[in-house]
Structures are given as C-alpha cells and as structure tokens.
C-alpha cells in the first residue's frame, strides 16, 4: 500500500506539474530542489506513474553518484510504495543487481549507467533518465550527461532527461540540455544556528591524505560538546575512513551509539544509519551524507571542514585522493542536514574569518582528476578528443594528452586516438584502463581467477591493517571475514565473469564521429600473455609472482629498483618504504599505491609487490631503451652506453668514441649550467667584453649583445670551430674567449674598425700618460688618474659621447675626489681638496688655478730641474 502520509507532505509535489509540462514540451528539465523535498524519491515514482495519479506508465532510470545513495534511494522508494526492493523499484550497483521483471524505476550508479550506454546507446525500454545530485560534478556524472544528450540528439529525441540537484549551476545545466526549463521546488527549511568552533591552537593544514591528529582530537571534543549542549542525534562530517575511525576512538567513553558511514561500510551499518535509532546516536560520515542520504533524528551537525578530492601529481606520476578544505557550498549542504526535521545547530570547526576565504564550490572532477578512464570512454563513444561532448567544463588539454599516452601504451587506442577492439573490451570491464590491461594480459598466464582477485584488490585499496605487501594483503583478504574481504570477493567474482571471453554480438555504431578501429599492429593483444608464446614458463610461482605481475602490468611506470636505501621508479620518482615493512631488501618492486608525506621530496610506498627484473622488463617494455648518452655531469662531459627502463639504469659502460654532435651538445649544456667561465678569459678578454657591453648599451646595433644569455644564443657564431674540436672541460679551458669574441664585432658594416675610437681601452690625459678606462659599469666608465695630471683640462673626457666618471687621486694614489664635470670641480670643489692635499703632500704642486696650470706627474723639485 502506498504510504501517502509520507508522500503528500513532500514539498517537491507542488513542482510536479511544471516538471511534467517541461518534459512533455521540450523533453528535458533542470530540477532544483533543496534536500529533504523528495526530489530523489517522489519525483521518480511520479514520472514512472506509480502513484495512482493518472500519469502514464514509464520506465525511469535514476543515476546516483554513489552506491550507498543508490541502495538507499531504492529502499526508500520501495518503502513508500509498501513493497520490497526489486518489485516496482530496484537498483543496480557494481557487483549487485536487485531488479525484478516488473520494475519501473531502477536506481543505478553513474558508473553503471555509463557502461550501459556504451553497450546500448539507445537505452532501449527507458523513457526517462534522472541525473541526481548534479552539483557534485563527479566525472562519471558529467560524462553520462554528455552521452545522454548525444543519444537524445541523434537517436532518441523522445528520451526525457532530468538534471536534479539541491544546489547547482541551474543556468549552466539548462544551456547544456538545449535550453531546458528550470523547475524549482521550495522546501520547508528549519533554521540552523551556526556555532564557530575553531581549535584553540593552530593545526597544520591537510597535506595529501594526512590530517593533523590535533584537529581530529578537537573534532571529537566538539562532538562531545554538541552532545552535552543539544538534544537529538549528531552527524559529524570527516574526510575519510581513517579520520572516522580515529574520531570514533575518541568517543568510546560516551553512552551513545557511534556509527561509521562511508562507501566501504557494510550494508548493515548503512541500513542502521538510515533508520531511526532507539537511543542517541553519533553518525560519523564522509561526504556521502552531504546530500544523497537522509539520516533521521539528526538535530546537530559537526563539520570538520575537510573533504577528499582526486588529484594527479604529474611530476611524480601519482594519482590519488587528497584532503582539501571543503567549499562553502559543501558547508551549506552539510549544515542543512541539521534542519531537515526541526530547528538545529551546526558546529563548524573553523573560524568565521576562514569561512569567507573558502572556495565557493568544489572543483569539478574533470578539472583535477586522472582522465585516463574518461578518455577511453570518449574514444569508445566516437569522440576521442571529447570536443563534441556537451560538458559544463572542457577537459584540460594536458590531462587529456597524458591520458591518451597511457591508453596508447596499453593498446586501448590507435595512433589517431580511436578505440581499438581491445580498448572497447577494456572499457566494458568497469575498471580503470590500467587495471583492465592488467586483468586482460595477466589472465592467460596466471589464470582468470587469480588475475581477477589481484585486480579486485587493486581496484579498492585494502585497509591499512592489511599492510604494505600486496601478496600479504591478498592472503589476508582470502582468509578475512571483514567487510572489505566480503566486497573483495564480490568484485573478484564480477571481474572473473566480465573478463571471460564471450561470443561477439553485433552492436550499433557509436553516436560519435568515429567507430572503433581494428586492433593496432603495434599494440599488445589481449588474447595472450605479454612477452609472446611461452611467457608463462618464465619466473617462479607463488603469491609474489602473481601479484607482482599484475601490479607491474597495471602500473608499469611505477616499477621501481632499489637504489641507495630507497627505490627509483622508472617514471623518475624516488620512493621510500615505511618503517617495519617486510618489503625492505627486495631488489625490485611494483608500486601499486604511493603518496608523498608532508615535507618530503620523495613518495612513500603504501602498497607494493616484490618482482624480479624479468617481470620489470616485460611490464615496462615500452619504456625500455638502449643507446649512447652523452651529457654534462659533475663538471665534465660524461659519455656512456646505457640500457634503461625509463629513469632506471639497467646496465652502463663507458663510451670511448662518442658522437661529436652529442659531445658538442654536452659541452653546450656545461656552458649553460656552469657558465662561460669555463673558457679562458684573459684580462684583455674581460676588458673587451666590458667595452662591447658599454657600446651595446649606449649605441645599440650593430654592436653585439655580450650578456650570458645572448652569447649562449649565438654560440655557433663566435665559438666555432674551437667548440667542435673540444671533447671535455679541459678543452674548453684552452679556448681564448677574447679571440673568439672578436668574431661578433660588426666587421660587415665596417664599424669594427671604430672600436678603439668609440670605446678605447686607454685615453691620453693632459700629462701625456695613457690611462686605462674601467668599463665595469657600462652605464658610465671610470677614469682613475692623479689629480695633477688633469691640470689644464677644462671638460671631462667622453667615450662614445658618454662623460667619463673621473676618480681624482692623491699623489699616493688614494681617492681624493670624484666628478663627471671637471670644469665644475675646478671652480667649486678643488679649493677644499687643495687645502687638504697641500698639507699632506707639500712637495707636489698645488696651483690656485688648476684650469690654467700645467699638468704634471712630478714633484716641485723635479719640476725645477
């Protein structure tokens, strides 16, 4: 019996006529409805015609971003109809399907719907698709929306689409769906009081997967405070499973039921959370409880202010979840959970000032995540570049290029980026393409069962207590009775079935621009083990060999060799093992999971398998290379014959007769790194370079730029042929830089002959002495000369029209005065200088009028003779 007493009060009921009109008119709509209004439960039932209100019968598919939300939505809708799940309402998530023959509403995860679209682009038998929680901007959800719009535009214009969310970019989604109407439902919201509860002392910001334990201790104390100050259940938001367990440990002394809800939680726990409890409860949850689930009895929310988002560390070849500050939108969603059923309160574990600096919305996953799986889906859809897909945000070009490189390496796409038959098969396994490659290529050698089990282990990271040894984790999962082991067995069974070759059935051509290509001749085939016939005979047996092969095939760029107390991955990232690991001492590892600790330049191995060199070579074969390497290292040319796997050197031997071109490039590298000082710079050469710099500054062309960068850019013009004859650093030191530099003089224009006139090395002063000019400062050259030698000169000397800065020296050669205007100095400054110097040097002439006196280098006695 339909529970109208629970359905009728739902506020979204008032928006159903407008939603129905929008779908009947244009076939698509954007539904904006606050949490708790019934958009996830009432709307699908109404669209399917299950409420006895005269609406036509339709088959409705509802796509949810998470498995826990899909199960919960189906169970809630079945309860509202007074039925069991699987009758009129069913659900399908990865590895689990509860859908009866009469089901008119099916709730699926976006990942399941994505796979279904790739198999049946028309979605035969489906009348309406509801994309729930669009605001979360998960990559699968964005992809599904783009594919559905393609289907509706090209194949099934009668297919109805609804984009539903509590808070979303309604205008953006409306544009994406061809100008779809926006239908709003206004819910009954209860006031939620905000309490700012930052830690008393500063805590370290999150980094990678690490959260400061001091913050988690503070969150637990805020939960205890909330229990003491308010009635009702407490819902506490934390970023991940580890943080939930730590806060739960801090609440063991409370006489309340503590429940931990996350994507990995057992079904029994999830059901308990979504049912009213007998006593007070504390529900510790990840972001799954932000909008997809309604937790009854909650009057208080404690928000840690943290969330997990995917990130790709391109520099280290690592991709993983990372801890970030939750956005303002997420904060509003979380706070709203306290006001679903009555007035509530939210305790925010940060300050009000910090809140103003938070991002407004979470980053769309397409902007920050690894796009390898997305790129394969797009290629299988027929749009390898994803340029024709209706996406709110285009995929970043760099991330797509990196994704295509991975897909090409595993044989999933051809040289044009189109999906091969192998790529199509990989896309339908419901795995990341790396894991799909490992499953397909390892199964013929180690058996489908074992390959499926290890890949299942890699598809969901095992609990920390399983350890960092993949072989040991595999054994723990096989004998384990925990929730993880149960999910692992289910996934392994699914993969075993999915990877078993079946007879090919004809399928419709893709909606996109290109059909899947034939298998590339240079791509590995999924029909046999890597390495060709007989590969299965190599290596030993046992768990290490099995897990090592699978992990290496999945992550070939993370194959790592022991080197100096740590491990160097073939991608160039250095990784270290944790304390107490059983992996230490292994010569080779296949690293499955790694992250980077705070303050460390190296990655940390969190899950790896021991392998041998043969397995490393086979898995990372595309990265194998052998050749001559000549480069500048440790201050000289190093020439070697090197065999390597990426950054890992397998064998090295000296190279005696290196190619002259490679040697030349190494020498140029040395000149760039260590500077032009590697050449022989005589004093005259240094002076010439400074004179040319002076002329370049004041006269410009045709005088050459002799700065470090400019000389590097024109090295072919001034260092040949000496550079071509050089083989090592000592040869560079024998090159006369001054002589080489003269090649840059403007000989062709004839200006080179004017060098001595424009920037003379020495000039003659009134006494007849030829004094060197100092060009150290190209702005203004300096002439250091004894004061008496300048008597009788009325104007300061100039070079290239620039007045020389004259340093007037005492008879002992010490500075007495500095001037760029000699006439002014004779008139105004000389008298004071004369008075001082006459007393100190009485034997020298100090005329009252230096402008008319005869210049001299001698004393009075010498002059009288």
Buried (B, 14 or more C-beta within 10 A) or exposed (E): EBEEEBBEEBBBBEBBEBBBEBBEEBBBBBBBBBBBBBBBBBBBBBBBBBBEEEBEEBBBBBBBBBBBBBBBBBBBBBBBBEBBBBBBBBBBBBBBEBBEEEBBBBBBBBBBBBBBBBEBBBBEEBBBBBBBBBBBBBBBBBBBBBBBBBBBEEBBEEBBBBBBBBBBBBEBBBBBBBEBBBBEBEBEBBEBBBBBBBBEEEBEBBBBBBBBEBBBBBBBBBBBBBBEEBEBBBBBBBBBBBBBBBBBEBBEEBEBBBBBBBBBBBBEBBEBBBEEBEEBBBBBBBBBBBBBBBBEBBBBBBBBBBBBBBBBBEEBBBBBBBBBBBBBBBBBBBBBBBBBBEEBBBBBBBEEEEBEEBEEBBBBBBBBBBBBBBBBBBBBBBBBBBEBBBBBEEBBEEBBEBBBEBBBBBBBBBEEBBBBBBBBBBBBBBBBBBBBBBBBBBBBBBBBEBBBBBBBBBBEBBBEEBBBBBBBBBBBBBEBEBBBBBBBBBBBBBBBEBBEEEEEEEEEEBBBEBEBBEBBEEBBBBEBBBBEEEBEEBBEEEBBBBBBBBBBBBBBBBBBBBEEEBBBBBBEBBBBBEEEBEBEEBBBBBBBBBBBBEEEEBBBBBBBBBBBBEBBBBBBBBBBEEEEBBBBEEEBBBBBBBBBBBBBBBEEEEBEEBEEEBBBBBBBBBBBEBEBEBBBBEEEBBBBBBBBBBBBBBBEEBBBBBEEEEBBEBBEEBBEEBBEEBBBBEBBEEBBBBBBBBEBBBEEEEBBEBBEEBBBBEBEBBBEBEBBBBBEEBEBBBBBBBBBBBBBBEEBBEBBEBBBBBBBBBBEEEEBBEBBBBEEBBEEBBEEBBEEBEEEBEEBBBBEEBBEBEBBEBBEEEEEE
